[in-house]
């Protein structure tokens, strides 16, 4: 895959995924008007946590091992099928772990059973999804993902309008099952063309692939503790209503990650795995990092000043919840999430097993430092500060991981300057001051119009200078 093909794949997958996820976001916001914060908290920090834990363990171990550029196509497919028993074991473990939550609530237990069935359906076709990504067949993946997301969102809204009072969690679970069924139907026919086998010219599994899988599996467990550990803490330390407010903040705060960052990361992994030219890798990584650096000056200028207004317009019942105090801090969390995602994609796609082991040890160190610190902070601080403690622990986590991955990239190749220009930074500072003034001194309509005018000017300035550092 050359730079031209990479750019087209990124553009197509981002536009397609972005369009359908904006549509899904709008439908999901309509769904939230039927759900109380406590039900939303149980859905986001218990049911979704069990599902995402299974998915993350698989993608961060077997999924990344399949993209190793040293494997042949058949060896990659063979190792991909290891994900089926791995996922089944993980489903059983998470099922036993989460049965303790709300054990007397039939709605929760029914939903948990449906989520387990959903995970099992996706586990059966996970190897075929990995192999599709390995073949750079990203258009098919984008189409199936978008269709499944759309059906899930429509099913959620339709079910909640009728059954939100008595069975809100079961409504979410049935919608999730519809998503998994679409995924299953979209890939299962490929089993007749792609299946594990041993060729005469090569071993069934190479020693290097097994070493890579072992290293990535160890790291996946560590990353799961780092990325999902805060959700375990939230589910055990915050009240259900506060969990719902945090879930809403996370839903709004991470929409950019789901629409833009994820398609770029998935396409970049394929490009980094199949392209070994240092100059090409440096160019692609530099352009993406430079674009992400603009978020560090744009989001702090606008997001803190518009959170309350956005919630008042879209979800008035949540306007006075903790979500309004949590979301402004996502202006730092979102850019660091972007940096960390693309940098770790580069590291996983190009690093050797020894380098991945070293990275795993670094992640282990972060875990031992951060997790006890969070527990101590939550134990000796008032409940009103718990949400912010969790947000900034996540920011510290992403910052440290991103710094490590950037140092690895800098040692691997020569990196260009990725910082935004001074004129762009000053323009964003000025826009932030103006919108802050209108927040307290103007009507809601005037405040929103002022922000729209300033943000469009900044976006034009940023886009015009985006590729300037990389053109001679």
C-alpha positions in Angstrom: 0.0 0.0 0.0 1.6 3.3 -1.1 0.8 6.8 0.3 -1.8 7.4 -2.4 -3.7 4.2 -1.6 -3.3 4.9 2.1 -4.8 8.4 1.7 -7.7 7.1 -0.3 -8.4 4.4 2.2 -8.3 6.8 5.1 -10.6 9.3 3.3 -13.1 6.7 2.3 -13.2 4.9 5.6 -13.3 8.1 7.6 -16.1 9.7 5.5 -18.2 6.5 5.5 -17.7 5.8 9.2 -18.0 9.4 10.1 -21.3 9.9 8.2 -23.0 6.8 9.7 -21.7 7.5 13.2 -23.0 11.1 13.2 -26.3 9.6 12.2 -26.0 7.0 15.0 -25.0 9.8 17.4 -28.2 11.8 16.6 -30.3 8.7 17.1 -28.6 7.8 20.4 -29.2 11.3 21.7 -32.9 10.8 21.1 -32.6 7.5 22.9 -31.1 9.1 26.0 -34.3 11.1 26.6 -36.0 7.8 27.5 -33.3 6.6 29.9 -32.6 7.8 33.4 -29.0 8.4 34.5 -28.9 5.3 36.7 -29.9 2.9 33.8 -27.4 4.7 31.6 -24.7 4.1 34.1 -25.4 0.4 34.4 -25.4 0.0 30.7 -22.2 1.9 30.1 -20.1 0.7 33.1 -21.3 -2.9 33.4 -22.7 -4.3 30.2 -20.6 -2.3 27.8 -17.5 -2.9 30.0 -17.9 -6.7 29.7 -18.3 -6.5 25.9 -15.4 -4.1 25.3 -13.1 -6.0 27.5 -13.6 -9.1 25.3 -13.1 -7.1 22.1 -10.1 -5.3 23.3 -8.2 -8.4 24.5 -8.7 -10.0 21.1 -7.8 -7.0 19.0 -4.8 -6.0 21.0 -3.3 -9.5 21.0 -4.3 -11.8 18.0 -5.5 -8.8 15.9 -2.1 -7.1 16.1 -0.2 -10.3 15.7 -2.0 -11.0 12.4 -0.7 -7.7 11.0 2.9 -8.6 11.5 4.6 -7.8 8.2 6.9 -10.9 8.6 4.1 -13.4 8.3 2.8 -14.9 5.1 -0.9 -14.5 4.3 -1.7 -18.1 5.4 0.3 -17.9 8.6 -1.6 -14.7 9.4 -4.9 -16.5 8.9 -3.8 -19.5 11.0 -2.9 -17.3 13.9 -6.2 -15.3 13.5 -8.2 -18.5 14.4 -6.6 -18.6 17.8 -8.9 -15.7 18.6 -11.9 -18.0 18.8 -10.9 -20.1 21.8 -9.3 -17.0 23.4 -12.6 -15.1 23.0 -14.7 -18.0 24.4 -12.5 -18.2 27.5 -12.7 -14.5 28.0 -16.5 -14.5 27.6 -16.7 -17.2 30.4 -14.4 -15.2 32.7 -16.2 -11.9 32.2 -19.6 -13.6 32.6 -18.5 -15.0 36.0 -17.1 -11.6 37.0 -20.1 -9.5 36.2 -22.7 -11.9 37.6 -22.0 -10.4 41.0 -23.3 -7.0 39.9 -27.0 -6.3 40.5 -27.5 -10.0 40.9 -31.1 -9.6 42.0 -32.2 -7.6 39.0 -33.7 -9.8 36.3 -33.4 -7.0 33.7 -29.6 -6.8 34.3 -29.1 -10.6 34.2 -31.2 -11.0 31.0 -29.1 -8.2 29.4 -25.9 -9.8 30.5 -26.9 -13.1 29.0 -27.7 -11.4 25.7 -24.4 -9.5 25.7 -22.6 -12.8 26.2 -24.4 -14.4 23.2 -23.5 -11.3 21.2 -19.8 -11.6 22.1 -19.9 -15.3 21.1 -21.4 -14.5 17.7 -18.6 -12.0 17.0 -15.9 -14.4 18.3 -16.8 -16.9 15.6 -16.1 -14.5 12.8 -13.3 -12.5 14.4 -10.5 -14.4 12.4 -12.2 -13.5 9.2 -12.4 -9.9 10.2 -8.7 -9.8 11.0 -7.8 -11.5 7.7 -10.0 -9.0 5.9 -8.0 -6.1 7.5 -4.7 -8.0 6.7 -5.7 -8.0 3.0 -6.4 -4.2 3.2 -10.1 -4.9 2.4 -11.1 -1.9 4.5 -14.1 -0.9 2.3 -16.0 -4.1 3.2 -15.2 -3.7 6.8 -16.3 -0.1 6.8 -19.6 -0.9 5.1 -20.4 -3.8 7.5 -19.5 -1.8 10.5 -21.6 1.2 9.4 -24.6 -1.0 8.6 -24.4 -2.8 11.9 -24.0 0.5 13.8 -27.0 2.0 12.1 -29.3 -1.0 12.8 -28.1 -1.1 16.4 -28.9 2.6 16.9 -32.4 2.3 15.2 -33.2 -0.8 17.3 -32.1 0.9 20.5 -34.4 3.9 19.9 -37.3 1.7 18.8 -37.1 -0.6 21.8 -36.6 2.2 24.3 -39.6 4.1 23.1 -41.8 1.1 24.1 -40.0 -0.6 27.0 -37.7 1.9 28.7 -39.7 2.0 31.9 -39.4 -1.7 32.8 -36.6 -3.2 30.7 -34.1 -0.5 29.6 -31.0 -2.7 29.9 -32.6 -5.5 27.9 -33.4 -3.0 25.2 -29.8 -2.1 24.9 -28.8 -5.8 24.9 -31.2 -6.8 22.1 -29.9 -3.9 20.0 -26.3 -5.1 20.6 -27.3 -8.6 19.5 -28.6 -7.1 16.2 -25.2 -5.5 15.7 -23.4 -8.7 16.3 -25.7 -10.6 14.0 -25.0 -8.2 11.1 -21.3 -8.7 11.7 -21.7 -12.5 11.7 -23.8 -12.5 8.5 -21.3 -10.2 6.7 -18.3 -12.4 7.2 -19.4 -16.0 7.8 -19.5 -16.8 4.0 -15.7 -16.2 3.8 -15.1 -19.3 5.9 -15.4 -21.4 2.7 -12.5 -19.4 1.1 -10.3 -18.7 4.1 -9.6 -21.3 6.7 -6.6 -22.5 8.7 -4.4 -25.0 6.9 -0.7 -26.0 6.6 1.1 -25.4 3.4 4.0 -27.6 2.3 6.3 -24.7 1.8 5.9 -23.1 5.3 5.2 -24.1 8.9 1.6 -23.8 10.3 2.7 -21.2 12.7 6.2 -19.6 12.7 8.2 -19.2 15.9 8.3 -15.4 15.5 4.5 -15.2 15.2 4.1 -17.2 18.5 6.6 -15.0 20.3 4.8 -11.9 19.0 1.4 -13.3 20.0 2.8 -14.0 23.5 4.2 -10.5 23.9 1.0 -8.9 22.6 -1.3 -11.0 24.8 0.7 -10.0 27.9 0.5 -6.4 26.8 -3.2 -6.6 26.0 -3.9 -7.6 29.6 -1.9 -4.7 30.9 -3.5 -2.3 28.5 -6.9 -3.6 29.5 -6.1 -2.7 33.1 -4.9 0.8 32.0 -7.8 1.6 29.6 -10.7 -0.1 31.3 -9.4 0.1 34.9 -11.1 3.5 35.3 -14.4 2.0 34.4 -14.1 -0.7 37.0 -13.3 2.1 39.5 -16.3 4.1 38.3 -18.7 1.2 38.6 -17.5 0.6 42.2 -17.0 4.1 43.6 -19.6 6.3 41.9 -23.4 6.2 42.4 -25.5 4.9 39.5 -26.7 8.5 38.7 -23.1 9.8 38.7 -22.1 6.8 36.5 -24.8 7.9 34.1 -23.5 11.5 34.0 -19.9 10.2 33.5 -21.2 7.9 30.7 -22.8 10.9 29.0 -19.7 12.9 29.2 -17.6 10.0 27.8 -20.2 9.5 25.0 -19.9 13.2 23.9 -16.2 13.4 24.6 -15.2 10.4 22.6 -17.4 10.9 19.5 -14.5 12.4 17.7 -12.4 9.3 18.5 -15.1 7.0 17.1 -15.7 9.1 13.9 -12.2 10.1 13.0 -9.4 8.5 15.0 -10.5 4.9 14.8 -10.7 4.6 11.0 -7.3 6.4 10.7 -5.7 4.0 13.2 -7.0 0.9 11.5 -5.9 2.0 8.1 -2.5 3.2 9.5 -1.8 -0.2 11.0 -2.1 -1.8 7.6 0.1 0.8 6.0 2.8 0.7 8.7 2.8 -3.1 8.6 3.3 -3.3 4.8 5.6 -0.4 4.2 9.2 -0.4 5.4 10.5 2.8 3.8 11.5 5.1 6.7 10.8 8.3 4.7 7.3 7.2 3.7 6.5 6.2 7.3 7.9 9.4 8.7 5.8 11.5 6.2 2.5 9.7 7.0 3.0 9.7 10.7 4.2 13.3 10.7 1.1 14.5 8.8 -1.3 12.7 11.1 0.5 14.0 14.3 0.6 17.5 12.9 -3.2 17.4 12.3 -3.8 16.0 15.8 -1.6 18.8 17.3 -4.1 21.3 16.1 -6.7 19.8 18.4 -4.5 20.9 21.4 -5.2 24.5 20.6 -8.7 24.3 19.0 -10.5 22.2 21.6 -9.4 24.2 24.8 -10.5 27.4 23.0 -14.1 26.3 22.4 -15.1 23.1 24.3 -15.1 24.5 27.9 -17.2 27.5 26.7 -19.9 25.5 24.9 -20.5 22.4 27.0 -23.4 23.9 29.1 -25.0 25.4 26.0 -24.8 22.2 24.0 -26.4 20.2 26.9 -29.2 22.7 27.3 -30.1 22.4 23.7 -29.7 18.6 23.2 -30.4 17.0 26.6 -31.9 19.5 29.1 -32.4 16.8 31.7 -28.6 16.3 31.9 -27.6 20.0 31.8 -27.3 20.2 35.6 -25.6 16.8 36.0 -21.9 16.2 36.6 -21.5 15.8 32.8 -21.3 19.6 32.5 -18.3 19.7 34.8 -16.6 16.7 33.3 -16.8 17.5 29.6 -14.6 20.7 29.6 -11.6 18.6 30.6 -12.0 16.4 27.5 -10.4 19.3 25.6 -7.1 17.8 26.8 -8.2 14.1 26.9 -9.3 14.0 23.3 -6.0 15.2 21.7 -3.9 12.9 23.9 -6.2 10.0 22.9 -5.5 10.8 19.3 -1.7 11.0 19.7 -1.5 7.8 21.7 -3.7 5.9 19.3 -1.7 6.6 16.2 1.7 6.3 17.9 0.9 3.0 19.5 -0.4 1.8 16.1 3.0 2.6 14.7 4.8 0.9 17.5 2.8 -2.3 17.4 3.1 -2.5 13.6 6.9 -2.1 13.4 8.4 -3.2 16.7 10.1 -6.5 17.3 9.0 -9.0 20.0 11.7 -7.7 22.3 10.6 -4.1 21.9 7.0 -5.0 22.5 8.1 -6.8 25.7 9.9 -3.7 26.8 6.8 -1.6 26.1 4.8 -4.1 28.2 7.1 -3.6 31.1 6.6 0.2 30.8 2.8 -0.2 30.8 3.1 -2.5 33.8 5.0 0.2 35.6 2.3 2.8 34.8 -0.3 0.5 36.1 1.4 0.0 39.4 1.9 3.7 39.8 -1.6 5.0 38.6 -4.1 2.4 39.9 -3.1 2.7 43.7 -2.8 6.4 43.3 -6.4 6.6 42.0 -7.7 4.5 44.8 -6.0 6.5 47.4 -7.2 9.8 45.9 -10.8 8.6 45.8 -10.6 7.4 49.4 -9.4 10.7 50.8 -11.2 13.3 48.7 -14.8 14.4 48.7 -17.2 12.6 46.2 -17.6 15.8 44.2 -14.0 15.6 43.0 -14.0 11.8 42.1 -15.1 12.4 38.4 -12.3 14.8 37.8 -9.7 12.6 39.5 -10.6 9.8 37.1 -10.5 12.1 34.0 -7.1 13.4 34.9 -5.7 9.9 35.7 -6.8 9.0 32.2 -5.0 12.0 30.8 -1.8 11.1 32.7 -2.1 7.5 31.4 -2.5 8.6 27.8 0.3 11.2 28.1 2.8 8.8 29.5 2.0 6.1 26.9 2.1 8.6 24.1 5.4 10.0 25.2 6.9 6.5 25.2 5.6 5.6 21.7 6.8 9.0 20.3 10.3 8.3 21.7 10.3 5.0 20.0 9.2 6.6 16.7 11.9 9.3 17.0 14.6 6.6 17.5 13.2 4.6 14.5 13.2 7.5 12.0 13.7 11.2 11.7 10.6 13.1 12.8 9.5 16.5 11.5 8.2 19.3 13.6 4.5 18.6 14.4 3.6 21.7 16.4 1.0 24.1 15.2 2.2 27.5 13.9 2.3 30.5 16.3 -0.4 32.3 14.3 -2.8 29.4 14.6 -2.2 29.2 18.4 -2.7 32.9 18.8 -5.9 32.9 16.8 -7.3 30.1 19.0 -6.4 31.9 22.2 -8.2 35.0 20.9 -11.2 33.0 19.9 -11.3 31.4 23.3 -11.2 34.8 25.1 -14.1 36.1 22.9 -16.3 33.0 23.3 -15.6 33.1 27.1 -16.8 36.7 27.2 -20.0 35.9 25.2 -20.7 33.0 27.5 -21.3 35.3 30.5 -22.4 38.5 28.7 -24.6 37.5 25.7 -27.7 35.5 25.0 -27.5 31.8 24.1 -28.1 32.5 20.4 -25.4 35.2 20.2 -23.0 33.0 22.1 -23.5 30.1 19.7 -23.2 32.3 16.6 -20.0 33.9 17.9 -18.4 30.4 18.4 -19.5 29.3 14.9 -17.9 32.3 13.3 -14.6 32.0 15.2 -14.3 28.2 14.8 -14.9 28.4 11.0 -12.1 31.0 10.7 -9.7 28.8 12.7 -10.6 25.7 10.7 -9.9 27.5 7.4 -6.5 28.7 8.8 -5.6 25.2 10.1 -6.6 23.4 6.9 -4.7 25.8 4.7 -1.5 25.2 6.7 -1.9 21.5 7.5 0.6 20.1 5.0 2.9 23.1 4.9 5.6 21.6 7.1 5.8 18.6 4.7 6.0 20.4 1.3 9.2 21.8 0.0 
